[in-house]
Amino acid sequence: MSSSSTPDRPIPRPGVLAIDPYIPGKSGAPGAMKIHKLSSNETPLGPSPRAVEAFATIASKLELYPDGSVARLRAAIAGRFGLDADRIVCGNGSDDILHLLAMAYIGPGDEGIFTTHGFLVYRIAILASGGTPIVAPETNLCADVDAILACVTPRTKIVYLANPNNPTGTYMPFDEVKRLHASLPRHVLLVLDAAYAEYVRRNDYAEGIELVATNENVVMTRTFSKIFGLANLRLGWCYAPAAICDALNRIRGPFNVNGAALEAGIAALEDVKHVEGAIEHNEKWLPWLSHEIGTLGLEVTPSVANFVLIHFPPSSGLSAADADAFLTGRGLVLRAVGAYGLPHCLRLTVGTEEANRLVVEALRAYVEAARHG
C-alpha cells in the first residue's frame, strides 16, 4: 500500500461513524425555582426503600468485585417471574443486553429490523455490530406485523420489537406477536423489548415469556430502570433459550452488573407492594393526563406505558419546540422526540400529582397564548 493511501490515524470500521449518538432527554431548566423532570420515564415514586437500604450495604465493600455470575439476582428474578434462572442473563441496563444480542448475531452484510419509531438503541446496536439497519413502517404509530415481514430478507438476523413501544406508548397484542414469530424464518432472532411491561393493563398483552419458553429464537428483555426506580444503577436482564444465553455469557463483560445494582435489584423484586403502588399511581394519572390534555385540543396517542405522546401539528398553529421552551421555563422538562422522527411531538412522563397538574395548566396557558396571542 502506498503511503498516500495509508491513513494517518486509526479509522473506525464501516458503520461506526454512521451512528448518531444517543442523546438523553434534558434534565435541567435554567432559572426555574423547582424542576419537574418528566423527560425520561422515571417513576415518580422513586425506588423501594428496601432497595435504598440494600444499596447502602455496598458502601463498605467497594474494593471487592461483585459476583460475576449474579447468581442471587438471577434466582430472585426467576422466583418472581417463575422462570429458569439458568436462562437469565443480566446486564448493565437492558441496553447492554440489546447490544450483546447484536454483537452475537449480526455481522457485516447482515440486517436487523426495527420499526419507524422504535427505540433508538436498536439502530445503534445494529450499526455498531457492522450490520445494516432496516426500518419497517408503522400503522398509526403501531408496529405492523405485515410491514415487518415484508422487510425480512435472507440477510435478516434480528427483529427488535419494543412492546410497548417508546416513545409512542402503543403496543402489539400478543396474538399479533405470535403471528409475527410464526412467520419469521427459524434462524431469525425475535427480540421482545418489554421495558414497560409492568405498566400494561390490557388483556390481550403478554410480555413474551411463553414464546421464549417454547422456542429457540425468541428473547425477552426487561429493565429495573422504569417501575423499579433503579435507572441510576443501570440494571437489566433477558430471558432467553439456553443456546443464546451461552453466546451472551461468552461475550458479556465478566462483571457487567455492579454490586450495588445486584443488591438493590434483589431488594426491589422483594418489595411487591411498592411496585403495586407504582402501578396504581400510573393507572390513575395516565388516563387523567390523556383526557385533560385532550380537552385542550391537543392529540394524545393512546398509551399503555407510563408516558404519553403529545402532538403539536403545524396546521394547528402550535409548535412542539415552542411548547417545550414554554414548559421548560416553568420548570417542566419534557422530551423532544425529533430524533425518533416525531419533530411535532413531545413525550410526557407520568409524574407526581403536583407535576401532572402543573403540566396540564402550563399546556393550557401555552395553547391559549399561542392561539390568542
C-alpha positions as CSV (number, residue, x, y, z in Angstrom):
1,M,0.0,0.0,0.0
2,S,1.4,3.4,-0.9
3,S,2.0,6.0,1.7
4,S,-0.6,8.2,0.1
5,S,-3.3,5.7,0.8
6,T,-2.3,4.8,4.3
7,P,-4.5,6.5,7.0
8,D,-2.6,8.9,9.3
9,R,-4.8,7.8,12.3
10,P,-6.9,4.8,13.4
11,I,-10.1,4.6,11.3
12,P,-13.3,3.1,12.8
13,R,-14.7,0.3,10.7
14,P,-17.6,0.9,8.4
15,G,-20.9,1.7,10.2
16,V,-19.5,3.3,13.3
17,L,-19.4,6.8,12.1
18,A,-22.9,6.4,10.7
19,I,-24.2,6.2,14.2
20,D,-26.0,9.2,15.6
21,P,-25.0,9.3,19.3
22,Y,-27.9,8.7,21.6
23,I,-28.9,12.0,23.3
24,P,-30.9,11.5,26.5
25,G,-33.8,13.8,27.5
26,K,-32.7,17.0,29.1
27,S,-32.7,17.2,32.9
28,G,-32.5,20.9,33.7
29,A,-34.5,24.1,33.4
30,P,-32.2,27.1,33.9
31,G,-33.8,29.7,36.1
32,A,-36.7,27.6,37.3
33,M,-37.3,27.6,41.1
34,K,-38.3,23.9,41.1
35,I,-37.8,21.3,38.4
36,H,-40.1,18.5,37.5
37,K,-38.2,16.1,35.3
38,L,-40.7,14.4,33.0
39,S,-38.4,13.5,30.2
40,S,-37.0,10.1,30.9
41,N,-40.0,7.9,32.0
42,E,-38.6,7.6,35.5
43,T,-41.1,6.5,38.2
44,P,-42.4,9.4,40.3
45,L,-42.5,7.1,43.4
46,G,-38.7,6.5,43.4
47,P,-37.1,3.2,44.3
48,S,-38.3,0.9,47.1
49,P,-36.9,1.9,50.5
50,R,-35.7,-1.7,50.7
51,A,-33.6,-1.2,47.6
52,V,-32.1,2.0,49.1
53,E,-31.2,0.1,52.2
54,A,-29.6,-2.7,50.2
55,F,-27.7,-0.2,48.1
56,A,-26.2,1.3,51.3
57,T,-24.8,-2.1,52.3
58,I,-22.3,-2.0,49.5
59,A,-20.6,1.2,50.8
60,S,-18.2,-0.7,53.0
61,K,-17.3,-3.2,50.2
62,L,-16.3,-1.0,47.3
63,E,-12.9,-2.6,47.0
64,L,-14.5,-6.0,46.2
65,Y,-15.5,-7.3,42.8
66,P,-19.2,-8.2,42.5
67,D,-20.4,-11.8,41.8
68,G,-19.7,-12.1,38.1
69,S,-22.5,-14.8,37.7
70,V,-25.1,-12.6,39.6
71,A,-26.5,-15.9,40.8
72,R,-28.6,-14.5,43.6
73,L,-30.1,-11.8,41.4
74,R,-30.9,-14.3,38.6
75,A,-32.5,-16.6,41.3
76,A,-34.6,-13.7,42.6
77,I,-35.8,-12.8,39.0
78,A,-36.6,-16.4,38.4
79,G,-38.5,-16.7,41.6
80,R,-40.5,-13.5,40.9
81,F,-41.5,-14.4,37.4
82,G,-41.5,-18.2,37.5
83,L,-38.5,-18.7,35.2
84,D,-35.4,-20.9,34.9
85,A,-32.5,-18.9,36.4
86,D,-30.1,-20.6,34.0
87,R,-31.9,-19.0,31.1
88,I,-31.5,-15.4,32.5
89,V,-28.6,-13.1,31.6
90,C,-28.2,-9.8,33.4
91,G,-26.5,-6.7,32.2
92,N,-25.7,-3.0,32.7
93,G,-29.2,-1.9,31.8
94,S,-31.3,-3.7,29.1
95,D,-29.4,-1.5,26.6
96,D,-26.4,-3.7,27.4
97,I,-28.4,-6.8,26.5
98,L,-29.7,-5.3,23.3
99,H,-26.1,-4.5,22.2
100,L,-24.8,-8.0,23.2
101,L,-27.5,-9.6,21.1
102,A,-26.5,-7.6,18.1
103,M,-22.8,-8.4,18.8
104,A,-23.5,-12.1,18.9
105,Y,-25.8,-12.4,15.9
106,I,-25.2,-9.6,13.5
107,G,-22.1,-9.0,11.4
108,P,-21.1,-7.2,8.2
109,G,-23.7,-7.9,5.5
110,D,-26.4,-8.9,8.0
111,E,-29.6,-6.9,8.6
112,G,-31.5,-6.0,11.7
113,I,-35.1,-4.8,11.6
114,F,-37.0,-2.4,13.8
115,T,-40.0,-0.1,13.3
116,T,-40.1,3.6,12.3
117,H,-40.4,5.0,15.8
118,G,-38.6,2.1,17.6
119,F,-36.1,2.7,20.4
120,L,-33.0,4.5,19.1
121,V,-30.6,1.9,20.6
122,Y,-31.7,-0.7,18.1
123,R,-30.2,1.2,15.2
124,I,-27.1,2.0,17.2
125,A,-26.6,-1.7,18.2
126,I,-27.0,-2.9,14.6
127,L,-24.6,-0.4,13.1
128,A,-22.1,-1.0,15.9
129,S,-22.0,-4.6,15.1
130,G,-21.4,-4.0,11.4
131,G,-24.9,-4.7,10.3
132,T,-27.4,-2.8,8.2
133,P,-30.5,-1.3,10.0
134,I,-33.8,-1.8,8.2
135,V,-36.8,0.3,9.2
136,A,-40.3,-1.2,8.9
137,P,-43.1,1.3,8.5
138,E,-45.7,1.5,11.3
139,T,-49.5,1.9,11.0
140,N,-51.0,4.7,13.2
141,L,-47.8,4.7,15.2
142,C,-48.1,1.0,15.9
143,A,-45.8,-1.8,14.8
144,D,-47.3,-3.7,11.9
145,V,-46.6,-7.4,11.5
146,D,-47.1,-7.5,7.8
147,A,-44.8,-4.5,7.3
148,I,-42.1,-6.1,9.4
149,L,-42.4,-9.4,7.5
150,A,-42.1,-7.5,4.2
151,C,-38.7,-6.3,5.3
152,V,-37.3,-9.8,6.0
153,T,-34.6,-11.0,3.6
154,P,-32.1,-13.8,3.6
155,R,-29.8,-11.3,5.3
156,T,-32.1,-10.7,8.2
157,K,-30.7,-11.9,11.6
158,I,-32.6,-9.9,14.2
159,V,-36.0,-8.3,14.6
160,Y,-36.2,-5.8,17.5
161,L,-39.8,-5.1,18.7
162,A,-40.4,-2.7,21.6
163,N,-43.7,-3.8,23.2
164,P,-44.9,-1.4,24.5
165,N,-43.0,1.0,22.2
166,N,-41.1,4.1,23.3
167,P,-41.8,6.9,22.6
168,T,-45.3,6.2,21.2
169,G,-46.8,4.2,24.1
170,T,-48.5,1.8,21.7
171,Y,-48.4,-2.0,21.8
172,M,-48.8,-5.1,19.8
173,P,-51.4,-7.6,21.0
174,F,-49.9,-11.0,21.9
175,D,-51.8,-12.8,19.1
176,E,-50.0,-10.5,16.6
177,V,-46.7,-11.1,18.3
178,K,-47.2,-14.8,17.9
179,R,-48.2,-14.3,14.2
180,L,-45.0,-12.3,13.6
181,H,-42.9,-15.0,15.2
182,A,-44.6,-17.9,13.4
183,S,-43.9,-16.2,10.0
184,L,-40.2,-15.5,10.7
185,P,-37.5,-17.9,9.5
186,R,-36.3,-20.1,12.4
187,H,-32.8,-18.6,12.2
188,V,-34.0,-15.0,12.7
189,L,-34.0,-13.8,16.3
190,L,-37.0,-12.0,17.6
191,V,-36.1,-9.7,20.5
192,L,-39.1,-8.5,22.5
193,D,-38.1,-5.4,24.5
194,A,-40.6,-5.3,27.4
195,A,-39.1,-2.5,29.4
196,Y,-42.6,-1.1,30.2
197,A,-44.4,-4.4,30.6
198,E,-45.4,-3.9,34.2
199,Y,-47.5,-0.9,33.4
200,V,-49.7,-2.6,30.8
201,R,-53.2,-3.3,31.9
202,R,-54.6,-4.9,28.7
203,N,-56.0,-8.5,28.5
204,D,-54.6,-9.0,25.0
205,Y,-51.0,-8.2,26.0
206,A,-48.2,-10.5,27.1
207,E,-44.5,-9.7,27.6
208,G,-43.3,-12.8,25.8
209,I,-42.3,-15.3,28.4
210,E,-44.4,-18.0,26.7
211,L,-42.7,-17.6,23.4
212,V,-39.3,-17.7,24.9
213,A,-40.1,-20.8,26.9
214,T,-41.2,-22.7,23.8
215,N,-38.9,-21.5,21.0
216,E,-35.2,-21.3,20.2
217,N,-35.3,-17.9,18.5
218,V,-37.1,-15.5,20.9
219,V,-35.5,-13.3,23.6
220,M,-37.4,-11.1,26.1
221,T,-35.5,-8.1,27.6
222,R,-36.6,-6.3,30.8
223,T,-35.3,-3.5,32.9
224,F,-35.1,-2.2,36.5
225,S,-34.9,1.4,35.3
226,K,-38.6,2.1,35.0
227,I,-41.2,0.8,37.5
228,F,-38.5,-0.4,39.9
229,G,-36.8,3.0,40.0
230,L,-33.2,1.9,39.7
231,A,-32.3,3.8,36.5
232,N,-29.2,5.3,38.1
233,L,-27.8,1.8,38.8
234,R,-28.2,0.5,35.2
235,L,-29.6,-3.0,35.6
236,G,-31.4,-5.1,33.0
237,W,-31.9,-8.7,32.1
238,C,-33.2,-11.1,29.5
239,Y,-34.9,-14.4,29.4
240,A,-33.6,-16.5,26.5
241,P,-33.1,-20.0,25.1
242,A,-30.1,-21.8,26.6
243,A,-28.0,-21.6,23.4
244,I,-28.5,-17.8,23.3
245,C,-27.6,-17.4,27.0
246,D,-24.4,-19.4,26.3
247,A,-23.5,-17.0,23.5
248,L,-24.2,-13.9,25.5
249,N,-22.3,-15.1,28.5
250,R,-19.2,-15.7,26.3
251,I,-19.1,-12.1,25.2
252,R,-20.5,-10.0,28.0
253,G,-18.2,-8.2,30.4
254,P,-17.2,-10.5,33.3
255,F,-18.6,-8.0,35.9
256,N,-21.3,-6.2,33.8
257,V,-23.6,-5.9,36.8
258,N,-22.1,-3.9,39.7
259,G,-22.6,-4.9,43.3
260,A,-24.9,-2.1,44.3
261,A,-27.2,-2.8,41.4
262,L,-27.2,-6.5,42.3
263,E,-28.3,-5.9,45.9
264,A,-30.7,-3.2,45.1
265,G,-32.3,-5.3,42.4
266,I,-32.9,-8.2,44.7
267,A,-34.5,-6.0,47.3
268,A,-36.6,-4.2,44.7
269,L,-38.0,-7.5,43.5
270,E,-39.0,-8.4,47.0
271,D,-41.0,-5.2,47.6
272,V,-44.1,-6.2,45.7
273,K,-46.2,-3.6,47.5
274,H,-44.0,-0.7,46.2
275,V,-44.4,-1.9,42.6
276,E,-48.2,-2.3,43.1
277,G,-48.2,1.3,44.3
278,A,-46.5,2.5,41.2
279,I,-49.0,0.6,39.0
280,E,-51.9,2.2,40.9
281,H,-50.4,5.6,40.6
282,N,-50.0,5.2,36.8
283,E,-53.5,3.7,36.4
284,K,-54.9,6.9,38.0
285,W,-52.8,9.6,36.3
286,L,-52.2,8.1,32.8
287,P,-55.8,8.4,31.7
288,W,-56.2,11.7,33.6
289,L,-53.4,13.3,31.7
290,S,-54.6,11.9,28.4
291,H,-58.1,13.3,29.0
292,E,-57.1,16.6,30.3
293,I,-54.5,17.3,27.6
294,G,-57.1,16.2,25.0
295,T,-59.6,18.8,26.3
296,L,-57.0,21.4,25.3
297,G,-57.4,20.4,21.7
298,L,-54.2,18.5,21.6
299,E,-53.9,15.0,20.2
300,V,-52.6,12.4,22.6
301,T,-51.6,8.9,21.3
302,P,-53.3,6.3,23.4
303,S,-50.6,4.8,25.7
304,V,-50.3,1.7,27.8
305,A,-47.0,2.7,29.4
306,N,-46.0,5.5,31.9
307,F,-45.9,8.3,29.4
308,V,-47.9,10.0,26.7
309,L,-47.0,11.3,23.3
310,I,-48.5,14.8,22.7
311,H,-48.9,16.1,19.1
312,F,-48.4,19.8,18.1
313,P,-49.2,19.7,14.3
314,P,-48.0,22.8,12.4
315,S,-51.5,23.2,10.9
316,S,-52.8,23.9,14.4
317,G,-50.6,27.0,14.8
318,L,-48.8,25.3,17.7
319,S,-45.2,24.1,17.9
320,A,-43.6,21.3,19.9
321,A,-40.4,23.4,20.1
322,D,-42.3,26.4,21.4
323,A,-44.3,24.4,23.8
324,D,-41.1,22.7,25.1
325,A,-39.5,26.1,25.7
326,F,-42.6,27.4,27.4
327,L,-42.8,24.4,29.7
328,T,-39.1,24.4,30.5
329,G,-39.4,28.0,31.5
330,R,-41.8,26.8,34.2
331,G,-39.5,24.0,35.4
332,L,-41.4,21.3,33.5
333,V,-39.0,19.2,31.5
334,L,-40.4,17.1,28.7
335,R,-38.7,15.0,26.0
336,A,-38.4,16.3,22.5
337,V,-38.6,13.3,20.1
338,G,-37.4,14.7,16.8
339,A,-34.6,12.1,16.8
340,Y,-37.4,9.5,16.6
341,G,-38.9,11.1,13.5
342,L,-41.6,12.9,15.6
343,P,-40.5,16.6,15.4
344,H,-44.0,17.8,16.1
345,C,-44.4,15.9,19.3
346,L,-43.3,15.9,22.9
347,R,-43.2,12.9,25.3
348,L,-44.5,13.4,28.8
349,T,-43.8,11.1,31.6
350,V,-46.5,10.5,34.2
351,G,-45.2,12.4,37.2
352,T,-46.3,13.2,40.8
353,E,-49.7,14.6,41.3
354,E,-48.2,18.1,41.6
355,A,-46.2,17.7,38.4
356,N,-49.2,16.3,36.5
357,R,-51.5,19.2,37.4
358,L,-48.8,21.8,36.8
359,V,-48.0,20.4,33.3
360,V,-51.7,20.5,32.3
361,E,-52.1,24.1,33.5
362,A,-48.9,25.1,31.7
363,L,-50.0,23.4,28.5
364,R,-53.4,25.3,28.8
365,A,-51.5,28.6,29.2
366,Y,-49.3,27.8,26.2
367,V,-52.2,26.8,24.0
368,E,-54.2,29.9,24.9
369,A,-51.2,32.2,24.4
370,A,-50.4,30.6,21.0
371,R,-54.0,30.8,19.7
372,H,-54.9,34.2,21.0
373,G,-51.6,35.9,21.4
